[in-house]
Amino acid sequence: MRNGRIALLDHDALLAGDAAGAVARVARDSGPYWYRGWMVPSARYAELEAALGARGCALLTDARLTGAPMNSRGGTRSSPPSLRAASGTP
């Protein structure tokens, strides 16, 4: 990835309902992000979107369109939870 940032979130905190704690290490006003990681329930995903918004960051992967990313075989992909800044090339 060029010219972008990666921010880690606490996936366990997010699933436990602590979205603010989950994004505590994301720098305030650090730009829009794509979420890339394990599937989370829609309600938790919406909480992630709101928690990032409270830190001045937008989530470009819309909470209303959540679901597990699919791989070419129709299964779900797994990857470590991370946020990618939208300014870079994935």
Number of C-alpha atoms within 10 A of each C-alpha: 11 8 10 14 15 16 16 16 23 18 20 12 14 20 17 12 15 17 24 19 17 21 23 15 12 17 13 14 13 15 18 19 24 17 23 17 17 17 17 16 13 14 14 18 24 18 18 25 22 18 22 26 15 13 17 14 20 21 23 14 15 13 18 10 8 15 14 15 14 11 10 7 7 8 10 14 15 14 10 11 15 18 20 22 24 19 14 13 10 11
